[in-house]
Amino acid sequence: MGRDLRELFEKERESKAYPMKKGHEDRFLSKLEVKLPREEIEKKSNSFFWIRIAAAVVILFGTAVYFFFNRAKEDIPTNTQVAERDSPNEKINTVSLGDLSPDLKKIESYYVTNINLELSELDFTGDNKVIVDSYMERLGELYKEYRRLTMELNEIGPNDDTINALIQNLQLRLQLLQKLRTKLNQLKSSKNEQKQSNII
């Protein structure tokens, strides 16, 4: 019959004691002191202390920014609208394009993100105010039309015509902003060329 090796090793460990020679610890510490003096250890621990503090500050700052932006997103209602019915404070849920399917949500998110990106990259100056205002007016009309189509989607229900019209509206708004950016870049380059020709 076989014997369990674990039991044998345990019994051997218990029976034999391996004491250290006298002065072993002192010799080890003196050798350690020669190789790695305490001053170096303390310097390293101080530098790690500041690195730890810096890392903690970065983590706290990142967490604060994350929660701030998520809180800001939560404050913006995306699918509720106040409607006057029996009571003026009654809220009804509306269905948007992204609520219909995951694919439509991706499409809506893509266009809305790119529209916002284009808006953020526009360079408004006093020289291009007239052009920007005309484009923004047209953009406002498209946004009103998008809201009307969303209301139609809620009243009539989802159908291909309304869904296609909503997607086309988003496409038109993005194209309009891209044209505006191109126009502003052309205007800027023509003014730069005029300045260079006036200098020469």
SERO-4910 file (N, C-alpha, C, O; in steps of 0.05 Angstrom, whole numbers):
BEGIN
 pado doro    nc1    nc2    nc3   cac1   cac2   cac3    cc1    cc2    cc3    oc1    oc2    oc3
  Met    A     16    -23      0      0      0      0     18     25      0     37     27     15
  Gly    A     10     45    -17     27     69    -20     23     88      4      2     89     16
  Arg    A     44    104      9     42    123     31     40    151     18     51    157     -3
  Asp    A     26    168     32     23    195     22     49    211     27     58    213     49
  Leu    A     60    221      5     86    236      7     83    262     23    102    270     36
  Arg    A     60    274     21     56    299     36     59    295     66     72    311     80
  Glu    A     48    273     75     50    267    104     79    262    112     88    271    133
  Leu    A     94    248     95    122    243    101    138    269    103    154    272    121
  Phe    A    134    287     84    149    312     84    141    329    108    158    342    120
  Glu    A    116    329    116    107    344    139    120    334    164    130    349    181
  Lys    A    120    307    167    133    295    191    163    302    192    173    308    213
  Glu    A    176    301    169    205    307    168    210    336    176    229    342    191
  Arg    A    193    354    166    196    383    173    193    387    203    207    403    215
  Glu    A    174    374    215    168    377    243    191    366    260    198    377    281
  Ser    A    202    344    251    222    331    268    249    345    266    264    345    286
  Lys    A    256    356    244    282    369    241    278    400    243    260    411    231
  Ala    A    295    412    258    296    441    261    321    450    248    342    438    251
  Tyr    A    320    471    234    344    482    220    350    509    233    342    530    222
  Pro    A    365    509    254    371    534    267    393    549    252    411    537    239
  Met    A    392    576    253    414    591    241    437    593    260    434    591    284
  Lys    A    461    596    248    485    599    264    484    626    279    470    645    270
  Lys    A    497    627    301    498    652    316    511    674    300    532    670    288
  Gly    A    498    698    300    510    721    286    503    721    257    512    739    242
  His    A    488    702    247    482    701    218    466    726    209    472    738    189
  Glu    A    447    734    225    430    757    218    447    782    218    444    799    200
  Asp    A    465    785    237    482    809    238    501    810    214    505    832    202
  Arg    A    512    787    207    530    786    184    515    794    158    525    809    141
  Phe    A    491    783    156    474    789    132    468    818    130    470    830    109
  Leu    A    460    831    153    453    859    153    477    876    147    474    897    133
  Ser    A    501    869    157    525    884    151    532    883    121    540    902    109
  Lys    A    529    859    109    534    856     80    514    872     64    521    884     44
  Leu    A    489    871     73    468    886     60    473    916     61    469    931     41
  Glu    A    483    925     84    489    954     87    512    962     68    511    984     58
  Val    A    531    945     64    553    951     45    543    953     17    549    972      2
  Lys    A    526    934      9    516    933    -19    495    955    -24    495    967    -45
  Leu    A    478    959     -4    455    977     -8    452    994     17    437    986     35
  Pro    A    466   1017     19    464   1033     44    436   1043     49    419   1045     30
  Arg    A    430   1049     74    403   1058     82    395   1084     68    372   1088     62
  Glu    A    415   1101     63    408   1127     51    395   1123     23    376   1136     16
  Glu    A    406   1104      8    395   1098    -19    367   1087    -16    349   1094    -31
  Ile    A    363   1070      3    336   1058      8    317   1080     15    294   1081      5
  Glu    A    325   1099     33    307   1120     41    302   1139     18    279   1149     14
  Lys    A    322   1145      1    318   1162    -22    298   1149    -41    280   1163    -52
  Lys    A    301   1123    -46    283   1110    -64    255   1110    -53    235   1114    -68
  Ser    A    252   1105    -27    226   1105    -15    213   1133    -16    189   1135    -19
  Asn    A    229   1154    -13    219   1181    -15    209   1187    -43    188   1199    -47
  Ser    A    225   1179    -63    216   1184    -91    191   1168    -97    173   1178   -111
  Phe    A    189   1143    -87    165   1128    -92    141   1140    -77    119   1139    -87
  Phe    A    147   1153    -55    125   1167    -40    113   1188    -57     88   1191    -59
  Trp    A    129   1205    -70    119   1226    -88    106   1215   -112     86   1226   -122
  Ile    A    116   1193   -123    103   1181   -146     76   1170   -139     57   1173   -154
  Arg    A     74   1159   -115     48   1149   -106     28   1172   -103      5   1169   -110
  Ile    A     37   1194    -91     19   1217    -88     10   1228   -115    -13   1234   -119
  Ala    A     29   1230   -134     22   1239   -161      2   1221   -174    -17   1230   -187
  Ala    A      7   1195   -172    -12   1175   -183    -39   1178   -171    -60   1176   -185
  Ala    A    -40   1181   -145    -66   1184   -131    -81   1209   -141   -105   1208   -145
  Val    A    -66   1231   -144    -78   1256   -154    -89   1252   -182   -111   1261   -189
  Val    A    -74   1239   -200    -82   1234   -227   -108   1217   -227   -126   1222   -242
  Ile    A   -108   1196   -211   -132   1178   -210   -156   1194   -199   -178   1191   -211
  Leu    A   -152   1210   -179   -175   1226   -168   -185   1245   -189   -209   1249   -192
  Phe    A   -166   1259   -203   -174   1278   -223   -189   1264   -246   -210   1274   -255
  Gly    A   -179   1242   -255   -192   1227   -276   -220   1217   -268   -238   1219   -284
  Thr    A   -222   1208   -244   -248   1199   -234   -268   1222   -233   -291   1219   -240
  Ala    A   -258   1245   -223   -276   1269   -221   -285   1278   -249   -309   1284   -252
  Val    A   -267   1278   -268   -274   1286   -295   -294   1266   -307   -314   1274   -320
  Tyr    A   -290   1241   -303   -308   1220   -313   -336   1224   -302   -355   1224   -317
  Phe    A   -338   1228   -275   -364   1231   -263   -377   1257   -271   -402   1259   -274
  Phe    A   -361   1278   -274   -372   1304   -283   -385   1302   -310   -407   1312   -314
  Phe    A   -371   1290   -329   -382   1288   -356   -405   1268   -358   -424   1273   -373
  Asn    A   -404   1247   -342   -427   1229   -342   -451   1242   -329   -474   1238   -338
  Arg    A   -447   1258   -309   -469   1273   -296   -481   1293   -315   -505   1296   -316
  Ala    A   -463   1306   -331   -473   1326   -350   -490   1312   -371   -510   1323   -380
  Lys    A   -483   1287   -380   -498   1273   -399   -525   1264   -388   -546   1264   -402
  Glu    A   -526   1257   -362   -551   1249   -349   -570   1272   -346   -594   1269   -347
  Asp    A   -559   1297   -344   -577   1320   -340   -591   1328   -366   -612   1341   -364
  Ile    A   -581   1319   -389   -594   1326   -414   -615   1304   -420   -607   1281   -425
  Pro    A   -640   1311   -421   -661   1291   -427   -659   1284   -457   -659   1302   -474
  Thr    A   -659   1258   -463   -656   1250   -491   -682   1240   -502   -687   1243   -526
  Asn    A   -699   1228   -486   -723   1217   -498   -749   1225   -483   -769   1210   -485
  Thr    A   -748   1247   -469   -773   1256   -455   -780   1284   -465   -762   1299   -473
  Gln    A   -805   1289   -465   -814   1315   -474   -838   1323   -457   -855   1307   -450
  Val    A   -839   1348   -450   -861   1358   -434   -884   1365   -453   -880   1380   -473
  Ala    A   -908   1355   -447   -931   1361   -464   -954   1370   -446   -957   1360   -424
  Glu    A   -968   1389   -456   -991   1399   -440  -1015   1382   -446  -1025   1381   -469
  Arg    A  -1024   1368   -426  -1049   1352   -428  -1066   1360   -405  -1073   1383   -401
  Asp    A  -1073   1340   -388  -1090   1346   -365  -1074   1363   -344  -1085   1382   -333
  Ser    A  -1049   1356   -339  -1034   1372   -321  -1009   1382   -335   -998   1368   -352
  Pro    A  -1001   1407   -330   -979   1419   -345   -952   1406   -339   -934   1410   -355
  Asn    A   -949   1391   -318   -923   1379   -311   -921   1350   -320   -901   1336   -313
  Glu    A   -941   1340   -334   -941   1312   -343   -920   1308   -365   -918   1324   -384
  Lys    A   -904   1287   -363   -883   1281   -383   -892   1256   -398   -903   1237   -386
  Ile    A   -886   1256   -424   -892   1232   -440   -865   1223   -452   -848   1240   -458
  Asn    A   -862   1198   -456   -838   1187   -469   -842   1188   -499   -863   1181   -509
  Thr    A   -821   1197   -512   -822   1197   -542   -801   1177   -551   -781   1172   -538
  Val    A   -806   1166   -574   -788   1147   -587   -772   1162   -607   -782   1176   -624
  Ser    A   -745   1159   -606   -728   1172   -626   -718   1150   -645   -724   1126   -642
  Leu    A   -704   1159   -665   -693   1140   -685   -676   1119   -673   -678   1095   -680
  Gly    A   -659   1126   -653   -642   1107   -641   -656   1086   -623   -644   1066   -616
  Asp    A   -681   1092   -615   -695   1073   -598   -707   1050   -614   -716   1031   -602
  Leu    A   -708   1052   -640   -721   1032   -657   -705   1006   -659   -716    984   -658
  Ser    A   -679   1009   -663   -662    985   -666   -633    993   -660   -626   1016   -662
  Pro    A   -616    973   -654   -588    979   -648   -573    991   -673   -556   1008   -670
  Asp    A   -581    981   -697   -568    992   -721   -575   1021   -725   -558   1037   -732
  Leu    A   -600   1028   -721   -609   1056   -724   -596   1073   -702   -590   1097   -707
  Lys    A   -592   1062   -679   -578   1077   -658   -550   1083   -666   -540   1105   -661
  Lys    A   -536   1064   -678   -509   1068   -688   -508   1090   -709   -491   1108   -708
  Ile    A   -528   1089   -727   -529   1110   -748   -534   1137   -736   -520   1156   -743
  Glu    A   -553   1139   -718   -560   1164   -706   -536   1175   -690   -529   1198   -692
  Ser    A   -523   1157   -675   -499   1166   -659   -477   1175   -677   -463   1195   -671
  Tyr    A   -472   1161   -699   -451   1169   -718   -456   1197   -728   -438   1214   -727
  Tyr    A   -480   1202   -738   -485   1229   -750   -486   1251   -729   -475   1272   -733
  Val    A   -498   1246   -706   -499   1266   -685   -471   1273   -675   -464   1296   -670
  Thr    A   -454   1252   -672   -427   1257   -663   -411   1273   -683   -397   1292   -676
  Asn    A   -414   1266   -709   -399   1281   -730   -410   1309   -733   -395   1328   -739
  Ile    A   -436   1313   -730   -448   1340   -731   -436   1357   -709   -428   1380   -713
  Asn    A   -436   1346   -685   -425   1361   -662   -395   1367   -666   -385   1388   -658
  Leu    A   -380   1348   -677   -352   1351   -682   -348   1374   -703   -330   1391   -699
  Glu    A   -363   1374   -724   -361   1395   -744   -367   1422   -732   -354   1442   -738
  Leu    A   -388   1423   -715   -395   1449   -702   -373   1459   -684   -367   1482   -684
  Ser    A   -360   1440   -670   -339   1448   -651   -314   1458   -666   -298   1473   -655
  Glu    A   -310   1448   -691   -285   1456   -705   -288   1481   -722   -269   1490   -734
  Leu    A   -313   1492   -723   -317   1516   -739   -303   1540   -727   -302   1543   -702
  Asp    A   -291   1557   -744   -277   1580   -735   -294   1605   -741   -294   1614   -764
  Phe    A   -307   1616   -721   -325   1639   -725   -309   1665   -721   -295   1668   -701
  Thr    A   -310   1682   -741   -298   1709   -739   -317   1730   -749   -338   1723   -760
  Gly    A   -311   1755   -746   -328   1776   -756   -330   1776   -786   -350   1784   -797
  Asp    A   -309   1767   -799   -308   1767   -829   -327   1746   -841   -338   1751   -862
  Asn    A   -331   1724   -827   -348   1703   -839   -375   1701   -825   -389   1681   -829
  Lys    A   -383   1721   -810   -408   1721   -795   -432   1717   -814   -450   1701   -807
  Val    A   -433   1731   -836   -456   1729   -855   -459   1701   -865   -481   1690   -866
  Ile    A   -437   1689   -874   -438   1662   -885   -447   1642   -863   -464   1625   -868
  Val    A   -435   1644   -840   -441   1626   -818   -470   1629   -810   -484   1609   -805
  Asp    A   -480   1653   -808   -508   1657   -800   -527   1645   -820   -547   1633   -812
  Ser    A   -521   1647   -846   -539   1635   -866   -540   1605   -864   -561   1592   -866
  Tyr    A   -516   1593   -860   -515   1564   -857   -528   1555   -831   -542   1534   -830
  Met    A   -525   1570   -810   -537   1563   -784   -568   1565   -785   -582   1550   -773
  Glu    A   -577   1584   -801   -606   1587   -805   -617   1562   -819   -638   1551   -811
  Arg    A   -604   1553   -839   -612   1529   -854   -610   1504   -836   -627   1487   -837
  Leu    A   -589   1504   -820   -585   1482   -801   -608   1481   -780   -618   1460   -773
  Gly    A   -617   1505   -771   -639   1506   -753   -665   1496   -765   -680   1482   -752
  Glu    A   -669   1502   -791   -693   1492   -805   -692   1462   -807   -713   1449   -803
  Leu    A   -669   1451   -812   -666   1421   -814   -671   1409   -786   -682   1387   -784
  Tyr    A   -662   1422   -765   -666   1412   -738   -696   1412   -731   -706   1393   -719
  Lys    A   -710   1433   -739   -739   1435   -734   -753   1412   -749   -772   1400   -739
  Glu    A   -745   1408   -774   -756   1386   -790   -751   1359   -777   -769   1342   -778
  Tyr    A   -728   1356   -766   -721   1330   -752   -739   1326   -728   -749   1304   -724
  Arg    A   -744   1347   -713   -763   1345   -690   -791   1339   -700   -805   1323   -687
  Arg    A   -800   1351   -722   -826   1345   -732   -828   1316   -741   -848   1303   -737
  Leu    A   -807   1306   -754   -807   1278   -763   -807   1259   -739   -819   1238   -740
  Thr    A   -793   1267   -717   -793   1250   -693   -821   1249   -681   -830   1228   -672
  Met    A   -835   1272   -681   -863   1272   -671   -880   1255   -689   -898   1240   -679
  Glu    A   -876   1256   -715   -891   1239   -734   -886   1210   -728   -904   1193   -729
  Leu    A   -861   1203   -722   -853   1176   -716   -868   1166   -691   -876   1143   -690
  Asn    A   -872   1184   -672   -886   1177   -647   -916   1175   -652   -930   1158   -640
  Glu    A   -927   1192   -669   -956   1192   -673   -965   1169   -691   -984   1155   -685
  Ile    A   -951   1166   -714   -960   1146   -734   -947   1119   -728   -959   1098   -733
  Gly    A   -923   1120   -718   -909   1095   -713   -886   1092   -733   -885   1107   -753
  Pro    A   -868   1074   -729   -845   1071   -747   -853   1061   -774   -868   1042   -777
  Asn    A   -844   1075   -795   -848   1065   -822   -823   1073   -838   -807   1090   -830
  Asp    A   -819   1061   -861   -795   1065   -877   -791   1094   -885   -769   1104   -885
  Asp    A   -813   1107   -893   -811   1134   -903   -801   1153   -881   -783   1170   -886
  Thr    A   -812   1151   -857   -804   1168   -835   -775   1163   -827   -760   1181   -822
  Ile    A   -768   1137   -825   -741   1130   -817   -721   1140   -838   -700   1151   -831
  Asn    A   -727   1136   -864   -709   1146   -885   -707   1177   -884   -685   1188   -888
  Ala    A   -729   1190   -879   -729   1219   -877   -712   1229   -854   -697   1249   -857
  Leu    A   -713   1215   -831   -697   1223   -808   -667   1219   -814   -651   1236   -807
  Ile    A   -660   1197   -827   -632   1192   -834   -622   1212   -854   -600   1222   -852
  Gln    A   -639   1218   -874   -631   1238   -894   -628   1266   -882   -610   1281   -890
  Asn    A   -644   1272   -862   -642   1297   -848   -615   1299   -834   -601   1320   -835
  Leu    A   -607   1278   -820   -581   1277   -807   -558   1280   -828   -539   1295   -823
  Gln    A   -561   1266   -850   -541   1268   -871   -539   1296   -882   -517   1306   -887
  Leu    A   -562   1309   -887   -562   1336   -898   -548   1355   -878   -533   1373   -887
  Arg    A   -554   1352   -853   -542   1370   -833   -511   1367   -833   -497   1387   -831
  Leu    A   -502   1342   -834   -473   1337   -834   -461   1349   -860   -440   1362   -859
  Gln    A   -473   1344   -883   -463   1354   -908   -463   1385   -908   -444   1397   -918
  Leu    A   -483   1397   -896   -485   1426   -895   -461   1437   -879   -449   1457   -886
  Leu    A   -455   1424   -856   -433   1433   -840   -406   1429   -854   -388   1445   -851
  Gln    A   -404   1407   -869   -379   1402   -883   -375   1423   -905   -353   1432   -910
  Lys    A   -397   1431   -919   -396   1452   -939   -388   1478   -926   -372   1493   -937
  Leu    A   -399   1484   -903   -393   1509   -889   -363   1509   -882   -350   1530   -885
  Arg    A   -353   1487   -872   -324   1486   -865   -307   1490   -889   -287   1505   -888
  Thr    A   -314   1478   -912   -299   1481   -937   -300   1511   -946   -280   1522   -954
  Lys    A   -324   1522   -944   -327   1550   -952   -310   1569   -934   -297   1587   -944
  Leu    A   -310   1564   -908   -294   1580   -890   -265   1577   -895   -249   1596   -894
  Asn    A   -256   1552   -901   -228   1548   -908   -220   1562   -934   -198   1574   -935
  Gln    A   -238   1562   -954   -233   1576   -978   -231   1606   -973   -213   1620   -984
  Leu    A   -249   1616   -957   -249   1645   -951   -224   1653   -936   -212   1673   -941
  Lys    A   -215   1636   -918   -191   1641   -902   -167   1641   -920   -149   1658   -918
  Ser    A   -165   1621   -938   -142   1619   -956   -141   1643   -976   -120   1653   -982
  Ser    A   -165   1651   -985   -165   1674  -1004   -157   1700   -990   -143   1716  -1002
  Lys    A   -164   1703   -964   -156   1726   -949   -126   1725   -944   -112   1746   -945
  Asn    A   -115   1702   -939    -86   1699   -935    -71   1706   -961    -50   1719   -960
  Glu    A    -82   1697   -984    -70   1704  -1009    -70   1734  -1015    -51   1745  -1025
  Gln    A    -93   1747  -1008    -95   1776  -1011    -75   1790   -993    -62   1809  -1002
  Lys    A    -71   1781   -969    -52   1793   -951    -24   1790   -962     -8   1809   -961
  Gln    A    -18   1767   -973      9   1762   -983     14   1779  -1008     36   1790  -1012
  Ser    A     -7   1782  -1025     -3   1799  -1049     -1   1828  -1042     13   1843  -1055
  Asn    A    -15   1837  -1020    -12   1864  -1011     15   1870  -1000     26   1892  -1002
  Ile    A     27   1850   -987     54   1853   -975     74   1855   -998     93   1871   -996
  Ile    A     71   1840  -1019     90   1840  -1041     86   1865  -1057    100   1870  -1076
***
